[in-house]
Amino acid sequence: MTTLARLKPAIFLALFYLAWFVDLRGALHAQTEPFYKGKTIRIVVGVSPGGAYDQWARLIAPYMSKYIPGSPQIIIQNMPGAGTITAANYVYNVAKPDGLTLVMPANRLYIDQVVGRDEVKFDVRKFLWIGTPQTYYTVIYMRADAPYKSMADIIKAKEPPRCGAPGTTSAGYTLSQLWEETMGAKFKFVLGYPGASEIDLAVERGEVICRGHDIVNHFSGSTYRTWHEKGFDRHIVQDGPKRDPKLPDTPTIFELMDHYKTPQTARRVAEFISASAQFGRPMMTTPGTPEARVKLLREAYVKVTKDPEFISQVEKAKLHLDPATGEELEALAHRIMDQPPQAIEKVRKILAE
């Protein structure tokens, strides 16, 4: 037997082990390579550009990229419609459950689900919650030249004030329905505005005279600072448990319910509706997304809210940072949706169109 013939088995065996080693290295490399490396994440914002939700998304995006292993590119996609239900439906039903599509919808999304809106194709309890940068309460503002100086004026008015809102999940709309049921204060709403900036412009033009707006941003945006300097708007009522320091002369809904002796059931409904403040500006992702990726997103979000540079950017934008974690939002979603039947029926009666 020649030397070559004797060596053939050894050569073949060596080649076999070499190929196996190369495959093993490739597999190990694939396992250690971060999933998000080279990927693009979309944050779908349920309103048009220019509003607070959009502003927060654009502030958060570059810092999320910084703290997600693999540093994926993060882009913002505005998808206004149906009071942000369009965006929520898309991420819940259409987007792949791969952790590459996030959504920032209205914090009152759960209310549309409870009252049974036909457009709702999701269950807020099944969304995977990532976090929120702030919690906030709402004020109803009105043009100062309107003939309504207080809730008492609205209750007595023959013609209800005409307010603007994106949809039925908006703060102004849901609270106005509650006030009509508990105090007899009627409002007339024009729905379908894409976002905050369009409603504010409509107020300036006189197309509508009022709107529900979160207190933090109502005292931070340049438009509102100008309004306040000129005495353009008036503050009618706020929905927090106590008066905000920025609105010391504006009564809370709970003060008014004391004054008008609102029944206890309606008070519980008011607390249910006001719980939206705790959701703030929520960010979620698609049900079925792998747990490990949700964990990465949640951890990155927490790190963003503690990043000194991010905090500095928030302060420059005159926004208020008061974050909550994805775990906290998930627990809140389950808690508020677990209501006794009589409370749910009351909510439906108050808010059904």
HELIX and SHEET records of a PDB file:
HELIX    1   1 THR A    3  THR A   32  1                                  30    
HELIX    2   2 ALA A   52  TYR A   67  1                                  16    
HELIX    3   3 ALA A   82  THR A   84  5                                   3    
HELIX    4   4 ILE A   85  ASN A   89  1                                   5    
HELIX    5   5 TYR A   90  VAL A   94  3                                   5    
HELIX    6   6 LEU A  109  VAL A  115  1                                   7    
HELIX    7   7 MET A  151  LYS A  156  1                                   6    
HELIX    8   8 ALA A  171  MET A  183  1                                  13    
HELIX    9   9 ALA A  196  ARG A  205  1                                  10    
HELIX   10  10 ILE A  215  HIS A  218  1                                   4    
HELIX   11  11 SER A  222  LYS A  230  1                                   9    
HELIX   12  12 ILE A  253  HIS A  259  1                                   7    
HELIX   13  13 GLN A  264  SER A  274  1                                  11    
HELIX   14  14 SER A  276  PHE A  279  1                                   4    
HELIX   15  15 GLU A  291  LYS A  306  1                                  16    
HELIX   16  16 PRO A  308  LYS A  316  1                                   9    
HELIX   17  17 GLY A  326  MET A  337  1                                  12    
HELIX   18  18 PRO A  341  LEU A  351  1                                  11    
SHEET    1   A 6 GLN A  73  ASN A  78  0                                        
SHEET    2   A 6 THR A  40  VAL A  45  1                                        
SHEET    3   A 6 THR A 101  MET A 104  1                                        
SHEET    4   A 6 MET A 283  THR A 285 -1                                        
SHEET    5   A 6 LEU A 128  THR A 132 -1                                        
SHEET    6   A 6 ALA A 324  THR A 325 -1                                        
SHEET    1   B 3 CYS A 210  ASP A 214  0                                        
SHEET    2   B 3 THR A 138  ARG A 143 -1                                        
SHEET    3   B 3 ASP A 233  GLN A 238 -1                                        
SHEET    1   C 2 ARG A 162  ALA A 165  0                                        
SHEET    2   C 2 LYS A 188  LEU A 191  1                                        
END                                                                             
